[in-house]
Amino acid sequence: MSGGGFESHRLVVRKRFSVPREELFSAWTDAETMALWMCPGDIVSAEVRMDLRVGGSLLIVMRDSAGTYEHHGRFTIIDPPSKLAFTWIAAATDMQETLVTVEFFALSETESELVLTHDRFPRPDVRDRYRGGWDSILHRLAVSLRPGA
C-alpha cells in the first residue's frame, strides 16, 4: 500500500482525566456543557446543538474575532459510557465527511482515559491542522472538569 493510504488520513489523540468515564461521557453528550470547552485555539465561544440519538444531528458553531466556523454531522454510535461517534463536516475538511470516534476507558473509579480518533481526512495536511485543535479542545475539557472550574 502506498503512503497515501487510509492510515495516513487518521488522527488519534489520547488524554487522561481525573474524573470517572461516566462524567467524561456526559461532558460530550450535553450541548450546554460541550459549548463551554469546544473552543480550540483563538475560538472565544461555541454554540452546540445536538439531537442525541443514532442518526441525530450535531451542529457546532465556533466563533473568534475573525468570524464563525460551522461544523455539522450526525451521530453514528452512542454507547454510554464507552463510545460516541459522529460524522464531522466543515470548511476545514473541504466540506467532506470525516468521522470522529471518542472512546472512554475507566482507569479507576476516579480516573479515565479518552481516545479520540478522527478518520477520513481528505488529505494529510488537513489531518495535521486538526491535531492542535483537538489537543486544545481536550485541554479545555480537562480544565472544565476540575472542581471549581
Summary of the structure (lengths in Angstrom):
residues: 149
radius of gyration: 14.9
end to end distance: 47.1
largest distance: 50.0
contacts: 446
relative contact order: 0.23
helix: 30%
strand: 40%
